[in-house]
Structures are given as structure tokens and as C-alpha cells.
Amino acid sequence: MEKKLFKILFSLFFCISIIFASIYISLPEEINIIEGEKHLFSFNLPIEAKINSDKKGVMYLNNEKVKENEINVDLNQPFSLKFAEKNISDVDFNIFGLSLKKAKIDTIPNQKLVPVGKIMGIRIFTDGIMVLGTGYVNGEDGKIYEPSKGVLKTGDLILEANDKEISDKDMLTSIVQEDGKEIKLKIKRKDNIVYEKITPIMSNEDDMYKIGIWVRDSTQGIGTITYYNPHTGYYGALGHGILDVDTNELMTIKTGKILKANISNIKRGEKGTPGELMGIIIDTLKTNFGSVVKNTEYGIFGELNNKNKSLIENNELSIALKEEIKIGKAYIYSDILGKGTEKYEVKIERINSLNYDISKGVIIKITDKKLLDKTNGIIQGMSGSPIIQNDKIIGAVTHVFVNDPSKGYGIFIENMLKEEKNI
């Protein structure tokens, strides 16, 4: 009898746990709302939510102004929510009074953007110099040394050497060569600042002092500008961050610029081999279109030079939040064929509104015959191409499916705009 009761209780507990887990997974960790616009919700879940705003009198629930800064909402019924001004709110999803999950509601300014779709050269310089790895030094005494082993780590950013700010590889080399004495280094490691000391070794290969590391101080490539925000003067591009090719870590930048790129060849994508744009980046005063001030997982951001805003060819469009996106026809903007920015038809195949990889919010398939004939789908360099549906900007192309170049991922435009706010 006791065993039977235990089995029943265990089965009941297991079923309840599965229900709770499925509800937890279906709940968002963040909700974005356009400032001043009514936002409709339909969770259809047997739980409640307590919404706490940081300001009183700015919330409207079902078109009625809420006097207090806290409300309780039954998520089993559809409801509408609006914030009259910029606001950040906490949401506590609860069941039977027990907290199940917490989230944030953030407001995005109600402003229009210009979809761009221009392919540009991108050149960035790291904040300090990045350590790619450590190695050996053949000493003048015939012995092998590893002066940086256990001291420096892959991904470290060397900011200073002997109290001098390091701006490039040549500067570090110069300090190492000064007298061969112990060098004091200031290093950024993840989010921490650490200090280390290294003694250079005289190499018998070229009679130079070395500390046995490989480093990088800059990188460049080709990508697409997604939008220009006429209200802030900023642009957003790529839809994903620039990662170091050796460490696969997001590069921390000090400065950067977007430049003219002359495309010399288009390598078509094939199953198992992504295609790419090949070209030459032209770095002159006349071809410098703007700065890069931030490299994030949501894309790169910066300001356009006033004299080079001629690359803005399109009209302003409203944005659509992820809840407005529909399965079906959409377009991307790109000047990939060198005839100015053109619209190419795509299909939204899936909307991953709860995907924790923010660069993979939607799955798109290229359906435009002209683009398929030229590229066979999405290729490297198209990252950042704006995605348009129902005359609204919904996101940007980010990645291609390696085994099917006609398909790829896109980021929601709301994620890029939220990151732009933090510049």
C-alpha cells in the first residue's frame, strides 16, 4: 500500500514538475515595448504576473491609466499594456503566490529608421593588444624558454607595459627591446584588471629580446550596414559581434571605421562551404564613411560622417517587434550586385521568440531568383542586411546555414536598438 501511494505521489510530483518546467521555458526573460504604443499580450497560461514600474502614472492596462506603479495581471486572459514614456519595469511571474520567473520590460523609443543595406569595409583596432597564445623562445644559451607560459592567457588584452599605454604591436616590441629587464604588464582579463611581470629572453635566431607570445592589434573585413537612426546619428551593422578568428572571443575595440569596399568577386555558397564576398577595402579620407565605437554581440555601432551620408538611399520605416513578425514573405535590402541597394524576396520560415542566442531570432530562406543565381543564398559579407516585412524593419541577416546556403538566421531589430541605447 505504501509503495503504491509513493508511486502515485511521485508520478503526481513528476507531472507537476513537467508542467512547471514547460511554463517556465515558455516565459520570456525580457519584453520590449515601443514607447507610447499599445502592446497586446496573449500568454494563455494559468498564472499571474506582478508588474512593477519605476514610475507612477505611466502604465496603461487595457487602455486604462494605472495610478500606482504596480499591477497584477491574469495571464490566462489576453491584455494590452502601454507605457506613456521611457520606462523599465520588473515582472514577477507567479503561481499560487510563489515566484516562478522574473523578467524585465524595457521601452524602445518610438522612432523610424532608414534601412541601409550597403556593403562596407570594416576596420577596427583593439583596446590594447590581444594575446592569441604563448610559445617558445630559443635562448642564446641554446635552451628553450617559455617566458609567458602561466603568466598570459589567450584572450588577454595588454593595456600597459612599464606604465606606458600600449596602442599597437610595434610599441610592445619596442618596450621589450629596451634593455631586456623584467616588464610590468597591465592586463584586462575578461572583466578584471590584473598585473603580471615577464622577463624577456634574448633569442639566438635574430638577437632580439622576446617574451614568446602571438598578438593582434587590429582586424578588418566586409559586412553590411543595417540601419541609420536619424534621431541619434548612429548606425547599426552586422547584427552580430566581430569575434577574433583565433580566440573566438568578442573583440574589445578602441577605435574603428567603416570604409568603401570594392567587391572583386562573389564566391557562391555551396552545401558545407559558405560563400563570401571578396574585395579590397579602400582606406582614405574620402572613403571613410564613419566611426566604429562599439562592438557587441548585437552588432557594431558608430556614427556616420556628415559628408558621407549620401549612402543613405532609402526612406525611413517604422520598426516591428518580434510579436508582429509573421511566417511568410519578406525582403532584404542589399547592394551586393553593385547596382545600388535592391530589394530581394525572402521567406520567414520560423520565429524563435524565446531563443537565447539573440543572433538567431528568425530563420529566413532566400527565394529571389536573381540573388540565388548570383550567390546561391546568404554569403559572408551579407551579415547586417536589413529584413523588411509589411514595410517595417524587423531585423537583420546574421548567419547562414552551412548545409543549406539558401537559409540563414536573423536578429530582431529591437535587440539592436536596445544595444544602441547603451552607446
VEXDREN-2710 file (C-alpha; in Angstrom, 1 decimal):
% VEXDREN-2710
k/r/px/py/pz
1/MET/0.0/0.0/0.0
2/GLU/2.8/2.4/1.0
3/LYS/4.7/1.6/-2.2
4/LYS/1.6/2.2/-4.3
5/LEU/1.0/5.6/-2.6
6/PHE/4.6/6.5/-3.1
7/LYS/4.4/5.7/-6.8
8/ILE/1.2/7.8/-7.1
9/LEU/2.8/10.8/-5.3
10/PHE/6.0/10.5/-7.3
11/SER/4.0/10.4/-10.6
12/LEU/2.0/13.4/-9.4
13/PHE/5.1/15.3/-8.4
14/PHE/6.7/14.4/-11.7
15/CYS/3.7/15.6/-13.8
16/ILE/3.6/18.9/-11.8
17/SER/7.3/19.4/-12.3
18/ILE/6.9/18.9/-16.1
19/ILE/4.1/21.4/-16.2
20/PHE/6.1/24.0/-14.2
21/ALA/9.1/23.4/-16.4
22/SER/7.2/23.9/-19.6
23/ILE/5.6/27.1/-18.3
24/TYR/9.0/28.4/-17.1
25/ILE/10.5/27.8/-20.6
26/SER/7.6/29.5/-22.4
27/LEU/8.0/32.7/-20.3
28/PRO/10.3/35.4/-21.7
29/GLU/13.3/36.8/-19.8
30/GLU/12.8/40.3/-21.3
31/ILE/9.9/42.0/-23.0
32/ASN/10.3/45.1/-25.3
33/ILE/7.6/47.6/-25.9
34/ILE/7.6/50.6/-28.2
35/GLU/7.2/53.8/-26.1
36/GLY/3.7/55.2/-26.4
37/GLU/2.2/52.2/-28.3
38/LYS/-0.3/49.7/-27.1
39/HIS/1.2/46.2/-26.9
40/LEU/-1.1/43.1/-26.9
41/PHE/-0.2/40.0/-24.9
42/SER/-1.8/36.6/-25.0
43/PHE/0.1/34.1/-22.8
44/ASN/-2.8/31.7/-22.2
45/LEU/-1.1/30.4/-19.0
46/PRO/-2.8/29.7/-15.7
47/ILE/-0.5/32.0/-13.8
48/GLU/-0.3/35.7/-12.8
49/ALA/2.2/38.4/-13.3
50/LYS/3.1/41.3/-11.0
51/ILE/4.4/44.3/-13.0
52/ASN/6.3/46.9/-11.0
53/SER/7.2/50.2/-12.9
54/ASP/9.9/52.5/-11.7
55/LYS/7.5/55.4/-12.3
56/LYS/3.9/56.1/-11.3
57/GLY/1.2/57.0/-13.8
58/VAL/3.0/55.9/-16.9
59/MET/1.3/52.5/-17.4
60/TYR/-2.0/51.8/-19.2
61/LEU/-3.6/48.4/-18.7
62/ASN/-6.3/47.6/-21.3
63/ASN/-6.4/51.3/-22.3
64/GLU/-7.0/52.5/-18.7
65/LYS/-4.3/54.5/-16.9
66/VAL/-2.9/52.9/-13.8
67/LYS/-2.4/55.4/-11.0
68/GLU/0.0/53.2/-9.0
69/ASN/3.3/51.8/-10.1
70/GLU/2.3/48.1/-9.5
71/ILE/-0.4/45.9/-11.1
72/ASN/-1.3/42.3/-11.1
73/VAL/-2.3/40.7/-14.4
74/ASP/-4.1/37.3/-15.0
75/LEU/-2.1/35.7/-17.8
76/ASN/-4.9/33.3/-18.6
77/GLN/-6.6/36.3/-20.3
78/PRO/-5.4/38.5/-23.2
79/PHE/-4.5/42.1/-22.2
80/SER/-2.9/45.2/-23.5
81/LEU/-0.1/47.3/-22.0
82/LYS/1.3/50.7/-22.8
83/PHE/3.9/52.9/-21.3
84/ALA/3.5/56.7/-22.0
85/GLU/7.2/57.4/-21.6
86/LYS/10.6/55.7/-21.3
87/ASN/10.5/53.2/-18.5
88/ILE/12.0/50.0/-17.2
89/SER/9.7/47.6/-15.3
90/ASP/10.2/44.4/-13.3
91/VAL/7.9/41.4/-14.0
92/ASP/7.4/38.6/-11.5
93/PHE/5.6/35.7/-13.0
94/ASN/4.0/33.7/-10.1
95/ILE/1.7/30.8/-9.5
96/PHE/-0.3/30.5/-6.2
97/GLY/1.7/33.4/-4.9
98/LEU/5.0/31.6/-5.5
99/SER/7.6/33.4/-7.8
100/LEU/8.2/31.3/-10.9
101/LYS/10.4/33.6/-13.0
102/LYS/11.4/37.2/-13.2
103/ALA/11.8/39.3/-16.3
104/LYS/12.2/42.9/-17.5
105/ILE/10.0/45.1/-19.6
106/ASP/12.0/47.7/-21.5
107/THR/10.7/50.6/-23.6
108/ILE/12.2/51.3/-27.1
109/PRO/11.9/54.9/-28.4
110/ASN/9.1/55.3/-30.9
111/GLN/11.2/56.4/-33.9
112/LYS/11.7/55.5/-37.5
113/LEU/14.9/54.1/-39.0
114/VAL/16.4/54.2/-42.5
115/PRO/17.2/50.7/-43.8
116/VAL/20.6/50.9/-45.5
117/GLY/21.8/47.6/-46.9
118/LYS/25.2/49.0/-48.0
119/ILE/28.2/46.7/-48.1
120/MET/31.2/48.3/-46.4
121/GLY/34.8/47.6/-45.3
122/ILE/35.2/47.5/-41.5
123/ARG/38.5/48.1/-39.8
124/ILE/38.8/48.0/-36.0
125/PHE/41.7/48.4/-33.6
126/THR/41.6/46.6/-30.3
127/ASP/41.7/48.3/-26.8
128/GLY/45.2/47.2/-26.1
129/ILE/46.7/44.3/-27.9
130/MET/45.1/40.8/-27.8
131/VAL/47.1/37.7/-26.8
132/LEU/46.4/34.9/-29.2
133/GLY/48.6/32.4/-27.5
134/THR/52.0/31.7/-25.9
135/GLY/55.0/30.0/-27.4
136/TYR/58.7/29.2/-27.2
137/VAL/61.8/31.3/-27.4
138/ASN/65.2/29.7/-28.4
139/GLY/67.6/31.4/-26.0
140/GLU/71.1/32.4/-26.9
141/ASP/72.4/29.8/-24.5
142/GLY/70.8/27.1/-26.7
143/LYS/68.0/26.4/-24.2
144/ILE/64.2/26.6/-24.9
145/TYR/62.2/29.1/-22.7
146/GLU/58.5/29.8/-22.3
147/PRO/58.6/33.2/-20.5
148/SER/54.8/33.9/-20.9
149/LYS/53.6/30.4/-20.0
150/GLY/51.3/30.6/-17.0
151/VAL/51.5/34.3/-17.0
152/LEU/49.5/35.4/-20.0
153/LYS/46.3/33.7/-21.3
154/THR/44.6/33.5/-24.6
155/GLY/42.2/36.4/-24.9
156/ASP/44.2/38.7/-22.5
157/LEU/44.4/42.4/-23.5
158/ILE/47.7/44.0/-22.8
159/LEU/46.9/47.6/-21.9
160/GLU/50.2/48.9/-20.5
161/ALA/53.8/47.8/-20.3
162/ASN/56.1/49.5/-17.8
163/ASP/53.3/52.1/-17.1
164/LYS/53.1/53.1/-20.8
165/GLU/49.8/52.7/-22.7
166/ILE/50.1/50.1/-25.5
167/SER/48.4/51.1/-28.7
168/ASP/49.9/48.6/-31.1
169/LYS/52.2/45.6/-31.5
170/ASP/55.2/47.7/-32.5
171/MET/55.0/49.7/-29.3
172/LEU/55.1/46.5/-27.2
173/THR/58.0/45.2/-29.2
174/SER/59.9/48.4/-28.6
175/ILE/59.5/48.2/-24.9
176/VAL/60.5/44.5/-24.8
177/GLN/63.7/45.5/-26.7
178/GLU/64.7/48.4/-24.3
179/ASP/67.0/46.6/-22.0
180/GLY/65.7/43.0/-21.6
181/LYS/64.8/43.6/-17.9
182/GLU/61.6/42.5/-16.3
183/ILE/58.5/44.1/-17.8
184/LYS/55.4/45.1/-15.8
185/LEU/52.2/44.5/-17.6
186/LYS/48.7/45.8/-17.0
187/ILE/46.2/43.3/-18.5
188/LYS/42.5/43.1/-19.0
189/ARG/41.3/39.5/-18.4
190/LYS/37.6/39.1/-19.0
191/ASP/36.1/41.8/-16.9
192/ASN/39.1/42.1/-14.5
193/ILE/42.3/44.1/-14.5
194/VAL/45.4/42.1/-13.4
195/TYR/49.1/42.9/-13.2
196/GLU/51.8/40.5/-14.3
197/LYS/55.6/40.5/-14.7
198/ILE/57.6/38.9/-17.5
199/THR/61.4/38.8/-18.1
200/PRO/62.3/38.8/-21.9
201/ILE/64.7/36.2/-23.3
202/MET/67.4/37.0/-25.9
203/SER/66.6/34.9/-28.9
204/ASN/69.5/33.2/-30.8
205/GLU/67.5/33.4/-34.0
206/ASP/67.7/37.2/-34.5
207/ASP/69.4/38.6/-31.5
208/MET/66.2/40.2/-30.2
209/TYR/64.5/40.1/-26.8
210/LYS/61.2/38.2/-26.9
211/ILE/58.5/37.2/-24.4
212/GLY/57.1/34.3/-26.5
213/ILE/53.5/35.5/-27.4
214/TRP/51.4/35.9/-30.5
215/VAL/49.3/39.0/-30.5
216/ARG/46.8/41.0/-32.7
217/ASP/46.1/44.7/-32.6
218/SER/43.6/45.1/-35.4
219/THR/41.3/43.3/-37.8
220/GLN/39.3/44.0/-40.9
221/GLY/36.6/42.5/-43.0
222/ILE/33.5/43.2/-45.1
223/GLY/29.9/43.5/-43.8
224/THR/26.6/45.3/-44.3
225/ILE/25.2/48.4/-42.6
226/THR/21.7/47.6/-41.3
227/TYR/20.1/50.9/-40.5
228/TYR/20.8/54.6/-39.9
229/ASN/19.0/56.2/-37.0
230/PRO/18.3/59.9/-38.0
231/HIS/17.2/60.7/-34.4
232/THR/20.5/59.7/-32.8
233/GLY/23.0/59.9/-35.7
234/TYR/24.1/56.3/-35.1
235/TYR/24.1/53.3/-37.4
236/GLY/23.9/49.6/-36.6
237/ALA/25.6/46.9/-38.7
238/LEU/26.3/43.2/-39.0
239/GLY/23.7/42.0/-36.4
240/HIS/26.4/40.1/-34.6
241/GLY/29.7/40.9/-33.0
242/ILE/33.2/40.7/-34.5
243/LEU/35.0/37.8/-33.0
244/ASP/38.7/37.2/-33.0
245/VAL/39.4/34.3/-35.5
246/ASP/41.9/32.6/-33.2
247/THR/40.3/33.0/-29.8
248/ASN/36.6/33.1/-30.9
249/GLU/36.1/35.9/-28.3
250/LEU/34.4/39.2/-28.9
251/MET/37.0/41.8/-29.7
252/THR/37.1/44.8/-27.4
253/ILE/37.7/47.8/-29.6
254/LYS/39.4/51.2/-29.0
255/THR/38.7/52.8/-32.4
256/GLY/37.4/51.7/-35.8
257/LYS/36.0/52.9/-39.1
258/ILE/33.7/51.9/-41.9
259/LEU/35.2/52.3/-45.4
260/LYS/34.5/51.8/-49.0
261/ALA/34.9/48.3/-50.3
262/ASN/35.4/47.4/-53.9
263/ILE/33.9/43.9/-54.5
264/SER/36.1/42.0/-56.9
265/ASN/34.4/38.6/-56.8
266/ILE/31.4/36.8/-55.4
267/LYS/32.0/33.2/-54.3
268/ARG/28.8/31.3/-54.3
269/GLY/27.8/29.3/-51.3
270/GLU/27.6/25.6/-51.6
271/LYS/26.5/22.9/-49.2
272/GLY/29.1/22.6/-46.5
273/THR/31.1/25.6/-47.8
274/PRO/29.8/29.1/-47.1
275/GLY/30.2/31.6/-49.9
276/GLU/31.8/35.0/-49.4
277/LEU/32.3/38.5/-50.9
278/MET/35.9/39.2/-51.9
279/GLY/37.2/42.7/-52.4
280/ILE/39.5/45.5/-51.5
281/ILE/39.0/47.9/-48.6
282/ILE/40.0/51.4/-49.5
283/ASP/41.2/53.5/-46.6
284/THR/41.4/57.2/-47.4
285/LEU/39.8/60.4/-46.1
286/LYS/37.3/60.3/-48.9
287/THR/36.3/56.7/-48.4
288/ASN/36.0/56.9/-44.6
289/PHE/32.2/56.7/-44.1
290/GLY/32.1/56.8/-40.3
291/SER/33.4/55.5/-37.0
292/VAL/33.0/52.3/-35.1
293/VAL/32.5/53.0/-31.4
294/LYS/31.1/49.7/-30.1
295/ASN/31.4/46.0/-30.9
296/THR/28.8/43.9/-29.2
297/GLU/27.0/40.6/-29.6
298/TYR/24.2/42.6/-31.2
299/GLY/26.4/44.1/-33.9
300/ILE/28.7/47.0/-34.3
301/PHE/27.6/50.6/-33.9
302/GLY/29.0/54.1/-34.7
303/GLU/28.4/57.4/-36.3
304/LEU/28.3/58.3/-40.0
305/ASN/30.4/61.2/-41.3
306/ASN/28.1/64.1/-42.4
307/LYS/29.8/64.4/-45.7
308/ASN/29.3/60.7/-46.5
309/LYS/25.6/60.3/-45.6
310/SER/25.0/60.0/-49.3
311/LEU/25.0/56.2/-48.9
312/ILE/21.5/56.6/-47.3
313/GLU/19.3/55.9/-50.3
314/ASN/16.0/54.6/-48.7
315/ASN/13.1/56.2/-46.9
316/GLU/12.5/55.9/-43.2
317/LEU/10.5/52.9/-42.0
318/SER/8.9/52.0/-38.7
319/ILE/10.2/49.0/-36.7
320/ALA/8.3/45.9/-35.8
321/LEU/8.7/44.0/-32.6
322/LYS/9.1/40.2/-32.7
323/GLU/5.5/39.7/-31.8
324/GLU/4.4/41.4/-35.1
325/ILE/6.6/39.2/-37.3
326/LYS/4.7/36.7/-39.4
327/ILE/5.6/33.5/-41.2
328/GLY/5.8/34.3/-44.9
329/LYS/7.0/36.8/-47.4
330/ALA/9.6/39.4/-46.5
331/TYR/12.5/41.3/-48.2
332/ILE/16.2/42.0/-47.5
333/TYR/18.0/45.1/-48.8
334/SER/21.4/44.8/-50.3
335/ASP/23.7/46.4/-52.9
336/ILE/25.6/43.1/-53.4
337/LEU/25.2/43.2/-57.2
338/GLY/26.8/46.7/-57.4
339/LYS/23.7/48.4/-58.8
340/GLY/22.7/50.3/-55.7
341/THR/20.5/49.0/-52.9
342/GLU/17.9/46.5/-54.2
343/LYS/15.1/44.5/-52.6
344/TYR/15.3/40.7/-52.7
345/GLU/12.4/38.5/-51.7
346/VAL/12.9/36.0/-48.8
347/LYS/10.6/33.9/-46.7
348/ILE/10.3/34.0/-42.9
349/GLU/10.2/30.3/-42.0
350/ARG/10.4/30.4/-38.3
351/ILE/10.3/32.9/-35.4
352/ASN/12.4/31.9/-32.4
353/SER/11.0/34.4/-29.9
354/LEU/12.4/32.5/-26.9
355/ASN/15.8/31.7/-28.5
356/TYR/18.6/32.6/-26.0
357/ASP/21.0/33.1/-28.9
358/ILE/19.9/36.6/-29.8
359/SER/21.5/36.5/-33.2
360/LYS/19.2/33.6/-34.2
361/GLY/15.7/35.2/-33.7
362/VAL/14.3/34.3/-37.1
363/ILE/15.0/31.7/-39.8
364/ILE/14.9/33.1/-43.3
365/LYS/15.1/31.4/-46.8
366/ILE/16.2/33.3/-49.9
367/THR/13.6/32.9/-52.6
368/ASP/14.6/35.7/-55.0
369/LYS/15.8/34.0/-58.2
370/LYS/18.2/36.9/-59.2
371/LEU/20.0/36.7/-55.9
372/LEU/20.1/32.9/-55.9
373/ASP/21.6/32.9/-59.4
374/LYS/24.4/35.1/-58.2
375/THR/25.1/33.9/-54.6
376/ASN/23.1/30.7/-54.2
377/GLY/21.8/32.3/-50.9
378/ILE/23.4/34.0/-48.0
379/ILE/27.1/34.5/-48.1
380/GLN/29.7/36.1/-45.8
381/GLY/29.5/39.9/-46.2
382/MET/25.7/40.0/-46.2
383/SER/25.6/39.9/-42.4
384/GLY/23.6/43.0/-41.4
385/SER/21.3/43.2/-44.5
386/PRO/18.1/44.6/-43.2
387/ILE/15.0/42.4/-43.2
388/ILE/11.7/44.2/-44.1
389/GLN/8.2/42.8/-43.7
390/ASN/5.0/44.8/-44.2
391/ASP/7.0/48.0/-44.8
392/LYS/8.6/47.7/-41.3
393/ILE/12.2/46.8/-40.3
394/ILE/12.0/43.6/-38.4
395/GLY/15.7/42.6/-38.1
396/ALA/19.0/41.9/-39.9
397/VAL/20.6/38.8/-41.5
398/THR/23.3/37.3/-39.2
399/HIS/24.3/33.7/-40.2
400/VAL/24.0/31.2/-43.0
401/PHE/23.1/27.5/-42.7
402/VAL/26.3/25.7/-43.6
403/ASN/24.4/22.8/-45.1
404/ASP/21.9/25.0/-46.9
405/PRO/23.2/28.4/-48.1
406/SER/19.7/29.5/-49.1
407/LYS/18.7/29.6/-45.4
408/GLY/20.1/31.6/-42.5
409/TYR/19.3/33.4/-39.3
410/GLY/18.4/36.9/-38.4
411/ILE/18.4/39.1/-35.3
412/PHE/15.4/41.1/-34.1
413/ILE/15.7/44.8/-34.8
414/GLU/14.6/45.5/-31.2
415/ASN/17.7/43.8/-29.8
416/MET/20.0/46.0/-32.0
417/LEU/18.1/49.2/-30.9
418/LYS/18.4/48.3/-27.2
419/GLU/22.1/48.0/-27.6
420/GLU/22.3/51.3/-29.5
421/LYS/20.7/53.0/-26.5
422/ASN/23.7/52.0/-24.4
423/ILE/26.3/53.8/-26.5
END
